[in-house]
Amino acid sequence: MKRILLMVLRNLWFVPYGWFKLCYTAAHVEKYTEEERYQVLKMIDRRANIGGRITIDAYGVENIPEQDGFMFFPNHQGLYDVLAIVEACTHPFSVVAKKEVENVPFLKQVFKIMKAFMIDREDVRQAMKTITSVTKEVVSGRNYLIFPEGTRSKNGNNVGSFKGGSFKAATKAKCPIIPVALVDSFKPFDTNSTRPVTVHFLKPMLYEDYKDMKTVEIAAAVEQQIQETINKNLTKEKVEEKC
């Protein structure tokens, strides 16, 4: 809460314009291209990060495919995760988010601008329809993000169990799977830390790499890559602190 207040207070001159722009774009998504809508989000996100004194360090941006039609699979640490990736990523993308956050102020407008899909984890039929819809959108050239843990990890930089079902849309679309390792993404909203949030875009898993794997095997492989990347990053930080 303190961080959110800081974001607002240090952007008092910008808040009225930013909120109007966000709400107007969310209410008139068909008037803008996806790139234009994404630039609106990046502008507001950037101002919020400056106000909140949040630094984003991005690594592996070169691993993001030039051709659209791929899916990001990051670990999930909290409400700030998507905002961190938006600042780090140059390509527009949408998200599949849990229904419980559908009406959270600000996030509600962000999801509308992204044309995001909201998934009801208790409704299997609705979840399957969402997977089918996302598959079609990825095949058509849109990029998507899904948190394979299903919910945020409450153990900081310790990754939770990745669900195989989260990868069904990617396997059906036969698209590149890009693991994304978020480090300290829980800190902006959960602590008063000013340490940078780091976003690592790992090497994509192409369809040829995973076509013979079950979704649970893909989930385990992506989970392992992300946790190993996080551990290496934390070890590096400790070494730098000692120096």
ChimeraX attribute file (.defattr): number of C-alpha atoms within 10 A of each C-alpha:
attribute: neighborCount
match mode: 1-to-1
recipient: residues
	/A:1	11
	/A:2	13
	/A:3	21
	/A:4	14
	/A:5	12
	/A:6	17
	/A:7	20
	/A:8	17
	/A:9	14
	/A:10	16
	/A:11	17
	/A:12	12
	/A:13	10
	/A:14	14
	/A:15	17
	/A:16	11
	/A:17	12
	/A:18	19
	/A:19	14
	/A:20	11
	/A:21	15
	/A:22	20
	/A:23	17
	/A:24	13
	/A:25	21
	/A:26	20
	/A:27	13
	/A:28	11
	/A:29	16
	/A:30	11
	/A:31	10
	/A:32	13
	/A:33	10
	/A:34	19
	/A:35	13
	/A:36	15
	/A:37	22
	/A:38	20
	/A:39	16
	/A:40	18
	/A:41	24
	/A:42	20
	/A:43	13
	/A:44	19
	/A:45	18
	/A:46	19
	/A:47	19
	/A:48	23
	/A:49	20
	/A:50	14
	/A:51	19
	/A:52	22
	/A:53	18
	/A:54	20
	/A:55	17
	/A:56	19
	/A:57	14
	/A:58	18
	/A:59	15
	/A:60	12
	/A:61	15
	/A:62	10
	/A:63	14
	/A:64	21
	/A:65	14
	/A:66	9
	/A:67	10
	/A:68	19
	/A:69	22
	/A:70	25
	/A:71	27
	/A:72	25
	/A:73	25
	/A:74	28
	/A:75	32
	/A:76	29
	/A:77	27
	/A:78	19
	/A:79	16
	/A:80	16
	/A:81	22
	/A:82	21
	/A:83	20
	/A:84	23
	/A:85	25
	/A:86	19
	/A:87	20
	/A:88	19
	/A:89	15
	/A:90	14
	/A:91	17
	/A:92	19
	/A:93	23
	/A:94	25
	/A:95	20
	/A:96	20
	/A:97	20
	/A:98	16
	/A:99	13
	/A:100	11
	/A:101	13
	/A:102	18
	/A:103	11
	/A:104	11
	/A:105	9
	/A:106	12
	/A:107	15
	/A:108	15
	/A:109	21
	/A:110	24
	/A:111	21
	/A:112	21
	/A:113	26
	/A:114	20
	/A:115	17
	/A:116	19
	/A:117	21
	/A:118	18
	/A:119	20
	/A:120	15
	/A:121	14
	/A:122	9
	/A:123	9
	/A:124	11
	/A:125	10
	/A:126	14
	/A:127	17
	/A:128	15
	/A:129	12
	/A:130	18
	/A:131	21
	/A:132	15
	/A:133	13
	/A:134	26
	/A:135	22
	/A:136	15
	/A:137	17
	/A:138	21
	/A:139	18
	/A:140	12
	/A:141	13
	/A:142	20
	/A:143	22
	/A:144	25
	/A:145	21
	/A:146	21
	/A:147	24
	/A:148	23
	/A:149	21
	/A:150	18
	/A:151	16
	/A:152	18
	/A:153	17
	/A:154	13
	/A:155	10
	/A:156	17
	/A:157	20
	/A:158	16
	/A:159	23
	/A:160	20
	/A:161	16
	/A:162	25
	/A:163	18
	/A:164	16
	/A:165	16
	/A:166	21
	/A:167	22
	/A:168	18
	/A:169	24
	/A:170	26
	/A:171	20
	/A:172	17
	/A:173	20
	/A:174	19
	/A:175	23
	/A:176	24
	/A:177	26
	/A:178	22
	/A:179	25
	/A:180	27
	/A:181	28
	/A:182	26
	/A:183	27
	/A:184	20
	/A:185	28
	/A:186	23
	/A:187	20
	/A:188	26
	/A:189	16
	/A:190	16
	/A:191	11
	/A:192	11
	/A:193	14
	/A:194	12
	/A:195	14
	/A:196	17
	/A:197	21
	/A:198	21
	/A:199	26
	/A:200	23
	/A:201	25
	/A:202	23
	/A:203	18
	/A:204	19
	/A:205	17
	/A:206	15
	/A:207	17
	/A:208	10
	/A:209	12
	/A:210	17
	/A:211	14
	/A:212	10
	/A:213	12
	/A:214	13
	/A:215	19
	/A:216	16
	/A:217	15
	/A:218	23
	/A:219	22
	/A:220	14
	/A:221	15
	/A:222	24
	/A:223	25
	/A:224	16
	/A:225	15
	/A:226	24
	/A:227	19
	/A:228	14
	/A:229	18
	/A:230	23
	/A:231	14
	/A:232	11
	/A:233	15
	/A:234	15
	/A:235	12
	/A:236	11
	/A:237	12
	/A:238	10
	/A:239	9
	/A:240	9
	/A:241	8
	/A:242	6
	/A:243	6
